[in-house]
Amino acid sequence: MAFPFERFKSAWNAFMGRDPTVTKYWYGGSGTRPDRTRHRIQNERSTINSIYNRMAVDASSIDIKHVRLNGDGNYDKTMNSHLNDVLTKEANIDQTGRAMIRDVVYSMLDEGCIALVPTDLTEDPNVTESYEVLEARVGKVVEWYPQEVRVEVYNETTGKKEEVVVNKRYTPIIENPFYSIMNEPNSTLQRLLRVLNQLDRVNEQNSAGKMDLIIQLPYPTKTDARKREAEHRRKNLEEQLSGSQYGVGYIDASEKVIQLNRSVENNLWNQAKELKEELLNQLGMTMEILNGTADEKTMLNYYSRVIEPILTAIIEELERKWISKTAQSQGQAVRFFRDPFKLVPVNDIAEIADKFTRNCIMTSNEMRSKIGLEPSKDPKADQLINSNLNQPEEKEETKVVNGEEKNDPSQFKIS
């Protein structure tokens, strides 16, 4: 999209203050994407990552748009604005709109609260409220102030993550609606993380290559001299096994080797299973949602109880910070729209299409686009009419009879 020269004269950038026209700096390349959000290591190594990822992907699959509402507060049309481009097309040079929303949801679930930093604006937000967002990035809140927040956000000019102080008035601060369940220090998810981390450490110790052997010597080891002799015998056996190509060693005929077949049992795994089940119940999720076998009713409940609160928290903050009071009074808003046909089985498509077109809810071409068919060339396919009923081809003509207008039945045709 081409921007007029006047826009650059008053443009504002979060990293450079007022003037975004600076010299680019080039650094050495990186084997990984430097703009990718790095989450806490315990989440990446645990099953919590699968829950975060499922919620983030499902939330980003729902369209978020900058729209105009009618007088009744209902959807009227989609705005052709920079904000809508950020939400639906390109959020920044590295992310599409959907990728940014996925990053927002995942980071919000992980951190508990994140900032969506407007890195490029058409005007200085400290001077006027009449500005449009050109680019935005997810930032990690590092420090809180009364009117500002210090965030760590990726700077695409330098290729590094930097800390900047931004005003809360134009920076959406999005908090996890399930904060008390997922991010509080003693919440269900944090307890589950601690148990899983302990379980990982136990598993690492058990799989560290130890033999867990006990050597029974033919003499007591109560005196210091016998203890030194036993320690020498143990090291000698270790050297035999480590120095042998096939791990073969020898012992005296009077010595015995006792192998520990299993470690001491613990109930960490049972605790983890119980906490995971409790977490899913508190969130309104099931294992069928995670493994992709949930039915339509379960998915509808999941979208209404889990995804809808997350998206509502996002759009309310975007509308509050990025749409001025004047624009809101003109009916501008941010809304999300979920495609209701995604969960519909193929067998029910025909019945739904008949009801929607017969009751003039959708045109035939709108219905064809939902199921991936090309639009029909028939003009009636773009009209909200019931094709099951005969429609007049021409309007009735009236003629004057004795000074009164009457319908001419000869001009009324039935198809």
C-alpha atoms as one frame of an Amber mdcrd trajectory, in Angstrom:
protein
   0.000   0.000   0.000   1.474   3.333  -1.023   1.475   6.150   1.523   1.568
   9.859   0.688   4.662  11.865   1.454   2.749  13.927   4.051   2.399  10.815
   6.189   6.165  10.496   6.602   6.471  14.118   7.641   4.449  13.499  10.818
   4.978   9.752  11.307   5.967   8.390  14.711   8.065   5.343  15.581   8.279
   3.680  18.997  12.060   3.174  18.798  13.140   6.442  17.204  10.665   8.909
  18.608   9.242  11.169  15.939  11.298  10.679  12.778  11.386   7.113  11.409
  13.766   7.968   8.539  17.098   6.754   9.877  19.987   4.841   8.427  19.613
   1.065   8.550  22.129  -0.930  10.525  23.298  -4.300   9.283  24.498  -7.025
  11.580  25.565 -10.603  11.103  22.890 -13.115  10.179  21.218 -15.439  12.657
  20.385 -19.128  12.386  17.036 -18.558  14.114  14.421 -15.847  13.819  15.477
 -13.070  16.208  11.941 -11.649  16.370  10.403 -14.895  17.657   9.109 -14.687
  21.206  11.129 -16.839  23.598   8.900 -18.395  26.199   9.871 -19.779  29.563
  11.882 -22.981  29.286   9.684 -24.979  31.664   6.679 -24.401  29.419   8.470
 -25.554  26.276   9.568 -28.795  27.905   6.187 -29.740  29.366   2.737 -30.702
  28.190   1.568 -27.160  28.972   2.995 -26.110  25.620   0.385 -28.222  23.800
  -2.440 -26.476  25.694  -1.013 -23.006  24.984  -0.489 -23.802  21.328  -3.991
 -25.237  20.872  -5.638 -22.162  22.386  -3.427 -19.749  20.423  -4.025 -21.467
  17.072  -7.791 -21.672  17.612  -8.003 -18.018  18.658  -5.963 -16.829  15.664
  -8.203 -18.786  13.262 -11.069 -16.374  14.037 -11.140 -13.168  11.993 -10.656
  -9.871  13.866 -11.657  -6.809  11.832 -11.967  -3.054  12.065 -15.644  -2.501
  11.248 -18.366   0.098  11.197 -21.585  -0.520  13.125 -25.055   0.664  12.213
 -27.398   2.608  14.453 -28.468  -0.567  16.251 -24.886  -1.531  17.086 -24.795
  -4.363  14.558 -22.159  -5.041  11.913 -22.565  -2.786   8.868 -19.341  -3.060
   6.842 -15.603  -3.651   7.111 -13.447  -0.537   7.222 -10.740  -0.021   4.616
  -8.165   1.209   7.115  -4.564   0.684   8.174  -5.772  -0.939  11.399  -7.770
  -3.504   9.461  -4.684  -4.260   7.352  -2.666  -4.809  10.533  -5.284  -7.227
  11.898  -5.976  -9.144   8.686  -3.024  -8.777   6.315   0.343  -7.556   7.566
   1.077  -6.662  11.182   4.767  -5.964  10.567   7.539  -6.958   8.186   7.896
 -10.357   9.877   4.308 -11.317  10.748   0.923 -11.511   9.126  -2.119 -10.370
  11.055  -3.022 -13.937  12.021   0.557 -14.703  13.134   0.540 -11.627  15.355
  -2.741 -12.665  17.023  -1.326 -16.148  17.619   1.754 -14.545  19.176  -0.468
 -12.302  21.311  -2.506 -15.208  22.699   0.457 -17.524  23.333   2.517 -14.797
  25.021  -0.474 -13.643  27.069  -1.107 -17.187  28.346   2.576 -17.616  29.171
   3.312 -14.231  30.752  -0.139 -13.405  32.129  -0.058  -9.884  30.688   1.558
  -8.499  27.527   1.710  -5.228  25.603   0.829  -4.877  21.922   3.206  -2.088
  20.988   2.285   0.147  18.013   5.748   0.516  16.522   4.708   2.775  13.607
   1.915   5.355  13.657   0.783   8.009  11.187   0.882  10.722  13.860   2.557
  11.317  17.201   0.148   9.806  19.808   1.508  12.156  22.458   0.193  15.120
  20.474  -3.067  13.963  18.893  -5.579  11.116  19.068  -6.140  11.179  15.306
  -3.595   8.558  14.343  -3.634   5.206  12.591  -1.579   2.159  13.462   0.710
   1.051  10.635   2.680  -1.710  12.407   2.462  -3.479  15.757   4.484  -6.064
  17.675   4.016  -8.119  20.823   6.147  -6.894  23.721   6.983  -8.356  27.120
   6.234  -6.028  30.020   9.452  -5.602  31.995   8.542  -2.812  34.416   5.362
  -0.981  35.379   4.981   2.763  35.938   1.874   4.842  36.771   1.345   6.100
  33.208   3.853   4.057  31.186   5.266   0.575  30.896   8.741  -0.579  29.954
   8.491  -3.343  27.372  10.972  -5.581  25.590  10.107  -5.610  21.907  11.884
  -6.523  18.678  13.330  -3.632  16.681  13.287  -4.545  12.998  15.745  -1.743
  12.183  18.578  -3.076  14.359  17.506  -6.725  14.358  17.614  -6.906  18.162
  15.180  -6.876  21.043  15.230  -3.591  22.890  13.535  -2.090  25.918  11.403
   0.995  25.332   9.055   2.983  27.540   5.587   3.459  26.017   2.493   5.210
  27.274  -0.440   3.115  28.450  -2.815   5.505  26.731  -1.972   4.258  23.227
  -0.508   0.818  24.050  -2.995  -2.040  24.543  -2.167  -3.962  27.743  -3.846
  -7.352  27.364  -4.279  -9.508  30.476  -5.065 -13.199  30.489  -8.756 -13.650
  31.459  -7.722 -16.933  33.129  -4.951 -15.265  35.136  -6.072 -16.701  38.492
  -6.030 -20.235  37.038  -2.869 -20.051  34.958  -0.531 -17.317  36.170  -1.024
 -16.806  39.907   1.964 -18.161  41.902  -0.093 -20.952  43.498  -2.574 -21.499
  40.662  -3.425 -24.896  39.239  -1.194 -24.478  36.202   1.810 -23.272  38.200
   1.457 -26.220  40.576   1.300 -28.514  37.562   4.451 -26.926  36.152   6.347
 -27.500  39.400   5.295 -31.157  39.487   6.248 -31.660  35.837   9.644 -30.033
  36.396  10.295 -32.338  39.351   9.211 -35.302  37.247  11.625 -34.246  34.480
  14.512 -34.065  36.951  13.696 -37.520  38.298  13.552 -38.946  34.785  16.896
 -37.351  33.899  18.489 -38.870  36.963  17.054 -42.303  36.167  18.285 -42.127
  32.572  21.745 -40.730  33.310  23.516 -43.992  32.445  23.896 -45.194  36.034
  24.032 -48.948  36.712  22.634 -48.789  40.266  24.795 -51.704  41.502  25.782
 -52.672  45.050  28.880 -54.826  45.682  28.764 -57.064  48.736  32.327 -57.545
  50.041  33.346 -60.656  52.035  34.416 -58.562  55.049  32.814 -55.875  57.236
  33.568 -52.209  56.503  33.237 -50.688  59.949  36.866 -49.640  60.357  38.527
 -46.860  58.383  41.036 -49.247  56.819  38.270 -51.537  55.542  36.349 -48.518
  54.197  39.411 -47.352  52.262  39.855 -50.873  50.896  36.171 -51.030  49.856
  36.432 -47.631  48.142  39.534 -48.810  46.285  37.645 -51.946  45.188  34.715
 -49.880  43.924  36.920 -47.567  41.868  38.756 -50.564  40.478  35.487 -52.089
  39.245  34.405 -48.744  37.708  37.694 -48.527  35.818  37.237 -52.079  34.537
  33.779 -51.334  33.148  34.584 -47.887  31.712  37.848 -49.031  30.151  36.411
 -52.161  28.583  35.127 -52.019  25.009  32.089 -54.131  25.863  31.705 -53.098
  29.510  32.967 -56.380  31.008  34.622 -56.628  34.414  35.457 -59.257  37.043
  34.956 -59.712  40.795  36.316 -62.092  43.425  34.550 -65.392  44.021  33.605
 -64.289  47.512  32.038 -61.011  46.307  28.428 -60.564  45.268  26.750 -57.993
  42.992  23.239 -56.790  43.810  21.437 -54.878  41.028  18.702 -52.358  41.814
  16.071 -53.064  39.152  13.977 -49.959  39.862  14.277 -46.705  41.710  12.234
 -45.705  44.712   8.632 -45.073  43.658   6.996 -41.641  43.904   3.549 -40.279
  43.184   4.637 -37.348  40.987   3.100 -38.844  37.863  -0.268 -39.373  39.561
  -0.165 -35.805  40.884   0.605 -34.478  37.397  -2.324 -36.395  35.889  -4.725
 -35.119  38.535  -3.544 -31.517  38.216  -3.767 -31.639  34.417  -7.320 -32.955
  34.574  -8.235 -30.269  37.102  -6.687 -27.562  34.901  -8.614 -28.698  31.819
 -11.857 -28.755  33.812 -11.280 -25.228  35.125 -10.528 -23.947  31.621 -13.502
 -25.730  30.055 -11.347 -27.985  27.868 -11.165 -31.747  27.390  -8.555 -34.154
  26.112 -10.717 -34.679  23.015 -10.133 -31.019  22.087  -6.365 -31.471  22.318
  -6.256 -34.697  20.293  -8.809 -33.507  17.716 -11.628 -35.985  18.395 -14.129
 -33.612  20.070 -17.666 -33.485  18.685 -19.508 -30.353  17.592 -21.173 -29.620
  20.947 -17.881 -29.955  22.808 -16.153 -27.593  20.391 -18.966 -25.032  20.632
 -18.687 -25.099  24.417 -14.912 -24.719  24.122 -15.193 -21.731  21.790 -17.770
 -20.000  23.994 -16.041 -20.643  27.337 -12.351 -20.410  26.388 -11.729 -18.699
  23.044 -14.458 -16.054  23.306 -13.158 -14.529  26.602  -9.629 -14.378  25.158
 -10.716 -12.630  21.961 -13.014 -10.292  23.882 -10.102  -9.189  26.074  -8.081
  -8.453  22.921 -10.683  -6.521  20.925 -11.862  -4.453  23.894  -8.320  -3.268
  24.539  -7.676  -2.581  20.840 -10.881  -0.590  20.531 -10.180   1.334  23.729
  -6.620   2.339  22.770  -6.527   2.485  18.964  -9.965   3.895  18.069 -10.558
   7.460  19.194 -13.707   8.638  20.944 -14.723  10.498  17.812 -14.349   7.378
  15.675 -16.304   5.336  18.207 -19.133   7.853  18.106 -19.190   7.371  14.330
 -19.751   3.639  14.759 -16.183   2.363  14.324 -15.288  -0.702  16.388 -13.174
  -3.883  16.471 -15.086  -7.161  16.269 -14.272 -10.840  15.757 -16.209 -13.186
  13.486 -16.122 -16.974  13.663 -17.112 -18.995  10.621 -20.051 -21.150  11.817
 -19.584 -23.597   8.944 -16.187 -24.866  10.126 -17.749 -27.322  12.561 -20.642
 -28.376  10.339 -20.510 -31.917   8.881 -20.774 -32.231   5.108 -24.088 -34.075
   5.426 -25.713 -31.016   7.033 -24.430 -28.432   4.543 -27.307 -28.934   2.082
 -29.986 -28.515   4.748 -28.316 -25.419   6.177 -27.879 -23.908   2.704 -31.572
 -24.435   1.968 -32.680 -22.767   5.207 -30.290 -19.820   4.851 -31.239 -19.047
   1.250 -34.959 -19.759   1.712 -35.156 -17.358   4.660 -33.114 -14.697   2.833
 -30.197 -14.823   5.274 -27.533 -15.485   2.628 -27.501 -15.320  -1.154 -26.715
 -18.370  -3.243 -23.287 -17.035  -4.196 -22.447 -16.269  -0.581 -23.326 -19.841
   0.277 -21.290 -21.178  -2.656 -18.225 -19.242  -1.484 -18.473 -20.871   1.948
 -18.149 -24.355   0.471 -15.427 -23.382  -2.017 -17.470 -23.124  -5.233 -17.174
 -20.396  -7.849 -19.969 -17.817  -7.925 -22.830 -18.432 -10.287 -23.388 -16.148
 -13.293 -27.135 -16.110 -12.679 -28.185 -12.613 -11.485 -30.592 -14.203  -8.990
 -27.628 -15.823  -7.226 -26.687 -12.404  -5.810 -30.194 -11.550  -4.622 -31.802
 -12.302  -1.272 -34.799 -14.180  -2.664 -36.479 -17.487  -2.029 -35.843 -19.494
  -5.181 -38.518 -22.005  -4.219 -41.229 -19.414  -4.860 -42.189 -17.799  -8.153
 -40.830 -14.281  -8.392 -42.243 -11.395 -10.500 -40.027 -10.620 -13.476 -41.319
  -7.077 -13.906 -42.954  -4.588 -11.661 -46.673  -4.078 -11.981 -47.618  -1.125
 -14.113 -50.451   1.122 -13.049 -52.937   2.958 -15.198 -55.372   5.656 -14.358
 -59.072   4.671 -14.430 -61.596   7.349 -13.573 -58.906   9.382 -11.869 -57.627
   6.452  -9.760 -54.448   4.414 -10.160 -55.054   0.701 -10.605 -52.689  -2.199
 -11.226 -52.615  -3.512 -14.782 -52.795  -7.344 -14.476 -51.726  -7.704 -18.097
 -48.269  -6.393 -17.172 -47.793  -8.883 -14.318 -45.935 -12.023 -15.311 -45.274
 -15.190 -13.354 -42.199 -17.208 -14.120
